[in-house]
């Protein structure tokens, strides 16, 4: 799915927005299992980190809430970090589409 972002958004914001959309799609489709791959180590680390909510990006809090709701419903979600620019076909295609957007 393709969507536009504000020109004011930074890379981290774009990465977590993409993860948020992937989780929403998983929720809308009532998937039993979802594997979400990203090359953003910082986004995955932020999601997995236990931290005080007042110091956490609001979208990370939203992502954690959605993950919790999916877990309660029985959906298994795995976040998979993959290194960028390593000739992984899907990742290279995603990078190319990102540059076009």
N, C-alpha and C positions, 0 to 999 in steps of 0.2 A: 504494500500500500504506500502511496506517495503523498506527502503533505509538505506544506511550506512552513518555514520558521521565520520569525522576525529577524531582521538584519542585526538587531542588538544582542542576539543570543550568542553565547560563547560555545566552544566545542563541547565542554562538559554538559552544558544545558541541552545541546542537541543530542548528545549520547543518551542522557537520561530520558529525554522526550521520546526517543525511539524505543527505549526499553519500556517506558510507560505505555506506549501504543501497542507494543507486542503483548504486554500483559492484558491490556483491555481487549484485544482481539481474542486471546486465549479465554478470557472470561465470557465474552459474547458468544463464542462458539461452543461453550461448555466442554472444553477439552478435558480429557482425563489426565493427559500428560503433555507437557510443553517443554521443549528445550530451546532456550533463547541464547543465541551466540552473539557476542560482541567483542570488538577489539579494544574496548575501553576498560582497561584495568582499574582506572580510578572510579568509574561508575560502579563496577562490581564490588570493589572494596568499600565504597560508600554505602552500598546496600547491605553488605554483610556486617559492617561495623556496628557495634553497639555503642550508641552515643546519646548524649543529652539532646532531646528534641529541640531545645531552643538554639542549639548550634548546628542543626542539621538542615540541609536544603529542603524546602517544603515539598518538592517533587519526590525526593528520596523518602520522606515520610509517607507520601501518597503511595509510592511503589511498595513500601513495606506493608501498608494497610491492604493493598490489593493482594500481595503475596499471602498475607494472613488469611484473607477471605477465601482465596483459592485453596489454601491448605485446609481450612475448615470444611470446605466442600468436598475435599478428597482429591483435588487436582495436584499432581506432582509437577513441580516446576524446577527445572535445573537451569541455572545461569552458567553459561560456558564462556570462558575467556579464551579467545584465540588471538595469537599475535598478528599484528597488521603487517601488510606488505610482505607476505611470505609465500606468494604464488598460490594461495588457496583460492580456487576458482570462484566460489560464492563471495568471498571477501573482496576479491579484486573487482568483481562485478558491482558489488555494493559501493565500493569506493568510487567507481566510475559514475554510477547513478547519483551519488552524493554531489559530485563535482558538477553534474548537469543541472541539479536543482538550484 
